[in-house]
C-alpha cells in the first residue's frame, strides 16, 4: 500500500515537472524578438544554412503569423532547398500583407540566382514597399518552375 502512494506521488511530480517544461517552452517561443530573429535568419540564409534559417523564420511566423518579410525570406530558403512549389506558396501568402510593409533594401541575398531575401533594418522602418519586391520574386520562381532543364546539366 505504501509503495502505491509513493508511485502515485512520483508520477504526479513527474507530470507537474513535464507540464511546467511545456509551458516554459511555449512561453519562450512567444518571447522571441522578431527583428533579431529576422536578422539572424537572414545571416544564416546568406551562408546557405537553410535548415537553421527555416527554423528561425518559422518561430517568427509562430509569433507574427503572416509576416510578409518572414514569408518572403522563407521562400528564399525553399529556393535554396530546391522546393520551388513551397517557395511559390510562401510568396503568394506574403503578397496580400506586403502592401505598405516598408523595408530598407540595404542588403539583398540572392538564392539560386532567382529569389531575393531582404535583411531587415535595425530599428525604424524602411523606404521601399515590399509588395513589388515580392511580385518580382513570384515572377522569378514561376519562370524557373516553367523553364526546362539546363542543357547538358539535366534538371535544375
C-alpha positions as CSV (number, residue, x, y, z in Angstrom):
1,X,0.0,0.0,0.0
2,X,2.8,2.4,0.9
3,X,4.6,1.7,-2.5
4,X,1.4,2.6,-4.4
5,X,1.3,6.0,-2.7
6,X,5.0,6.6,-3.5
7,X,4.5,5.7,-7.1
8,X,1.4,7.9,-7.3
9,X,3.3,10.8,-5.8
10,X,6.3,10.2,-8.2
11,X,4.0,10.1,-11.2
12,X,2.2,13.3,-10.2
13,X,5.5,15.1,-9.6
14,X,6.9,14.0,-13.0
15,X,3.7,15.2,-14.7
16,X,3.9,18.5,-12.9
17,X,7.6,19.0,-14.0
18,X,6.8,18.0,-17.6
19,X,3.8,20.3,-17.7
20,X,5.9,23.2,-16.4
21,X,8.6,22.5,-19.1
22,X,6.0,22.6,-21.9
23,X,4.5,25.9,-20.6
24,X,8.0,27.4,-20.3
25,X,8.9,26.2,-23.8
26,X,5.7,27.7,-25.2
27,X,6.4,31.0,-23.4
28,X,10.0,31.1,-24.7
29,X,8.6,30.6,-28.2
30,X,6.3,33.6,-27.8
31,X,9.0,35.8,-26.3
32,X,11.1,35.7,-29.5
33,X,12.5,39.1,-30.7
34,X,11.0,39.2,-34.2
35,X,13.5,41.7,-35.5
36,X,16.5,39.9,-34.2
37,X,15.2,36.5,-35.4
38,X,14.6,38.0,-38.9
39,X,18.1,39.4,-38.9
40,X,19.7,36.2,-37.7
41,X,17.8,34.1,-40.2
42,X,19.0,36.4,-43.0
43,X,22.6,35.8,-41.9
44,X,22.0,32.1,-41.9
45,X,20.3,32.2,-45.3
46,X,23.2,34.2,-46.8
47,X,25.6,31.5,-45.6
48,X,23.4,28.7,-47.1
49,X,22.4,27.4,-43.6
50,X,18.9,26.8,-44.9
51,X,17.6,24.4,-42.1
52,X,18.6,26.9,-39.4
53,X,17.1,29.9,-41.2
54,X,13.9,27.9,-41.8
55,X,13.6,27.1,-38.1
56,X,14.1,30.8,-37.1
57,X,11.6,32.0,-39.7
58,X,9.0,29.5,-38.5
59,X,9.4,30.9,-35.0
60,X,8.9,34.4,-36.3
61,X,5.7,33.2,-38.1
62,X,4.5,31.5,-34.9
63,X,4.7,34.8,-33.1
64,X,3.7,37.0,-36.0
65,X,1.6,35.0,-38.4
66,X,1.6,36.3,-41.9
67,X,4.7,38.5,-41.5
68,X,5.5,39.2,-45.2
69,X,9.2,39.6,-44.8
70,X,9.5,36.3,-43.0
71,X,7.4,34.6,-45.7
72,X,9.5,36.2,-48.4
73,X,12.7,35.1,-46.8
74,X,11.3,31.6,-46.1
75,X,10.5,31.4,-49.8
76,X,14.2,32.1,-50.4
77,X,15.1,29.2,-48.1
78,X,12.8,27.0,-50.1
79,X,14.5,28.0,-53.3
80,X,17.8,27.2,-51.8
81,X,16.4,23.8,-50.9
82,X,15.0,23.4,-54.4
83,X,11.4,23.3,-53.1
84,X,10.0,25.7,-55.7
85,X,6.4,24.9,-55.1
86,X,6.7,25.8,-51.4
87,X,8.6,28.9,-52.3
88,X,5.7,29.9,-54.6
89,X,3.2,29.2,-51.9
90,X,5.0,31.3,-49.3
91,X,5.4,34.2,-51.7
92,X,1.7,34.1,-52.5
93,X,0.9,34.1,-48.8
94,X,3.1,37.1,-48.3
95,X,1.7,39.2,-51.2
96,X,-1.6,40.3,-49.6
97,X,0.2,41.5,-46.5
98,X,3.2,43.1,-48.3
99,X,1.5,46.3,-49.5
100,X,2.5,49.1,-47.1
101,X,5.1,46.9,-45.4
102,X,8.1,49.1,-45.7
103,X,11.6,47.6,-45.9
104,X,15.0,49.2,-46.3
105,X,16.7,47.2,-49.1
106,X,20.2,47.6,-47.5
107,X,21.3,44.1,-48.1
108,X,19.9,41.6,-50.6
109,X,20.7,37.9,-50.7
110,X,20.2,36.1,-54.0
111,X,19.5,32.4,-53.7
112,X,19.9,30.3,-56.7
113,X,20.1,33.5,-58.8
114,X,16.3,33.8,-58.7
115,X,14.9,34.6,-55.3
116,X,15.9,37.5,-53.1
117,X,15.8,37.7,-49.4
118,X,15.9,41.1,-47.6
119,X,17.7,41.9,-44.4
120,X,15.5,43.9,-42.0
121,X,16.6,47.3,-40.9
122,X,17.5,47.5,-37.2
123,X,15.1,50.0,-35.6
124,X,12.7,52.0,-37.6
125,X,11.1,51.4,-41.0
126,X,12.4,51.3,-44.5
127,X,11.8,53.4,-47.5
128,X,10.6,50.8,-50.0
129,X,7.3,48.9,-50.2
130,X,7.8,45.1,-50.0
131,X,4.9,44.3,-52.4
132,X,6.7,44.9,-55.7
133,X,9.7,43.0,-54.5
134,X,7.6,40.0,-53.7
135,X,5.8,40.3,-57.1
136,X,9.3,40.2,-58.7
137,X,10.2,37.1,-56.6
138,X,7.0,35.4,-57.7
139,X,7.7,36.0,-61.3
140,X,11.3,34.7,-60.9
141,X,10.1,31.5,-59.1
142,X,7.3,30.8,-61.6
143,X,9.7,31.4,-64.5
144,X,12.2,29.0,-63.0
145,X,9.5,26.4,-62.4
146,X,8.3,26.5,-66.0
147,X,11.7,26.5,-67.6
148,X,13.1,23.3,-69.0
149,X,16.3,21.5,-67.8
150,X,19.6,23.2,-68.3
151,X,21.4,22.0,-71.5
152,X,24.0,19.4,-70.5
153,X,23.1,19.6,-66.8
154,X,19.8,17.8,-66.6
155,X,17.2,19.0,-64.1
156,X,17.6,22.4,-62.4
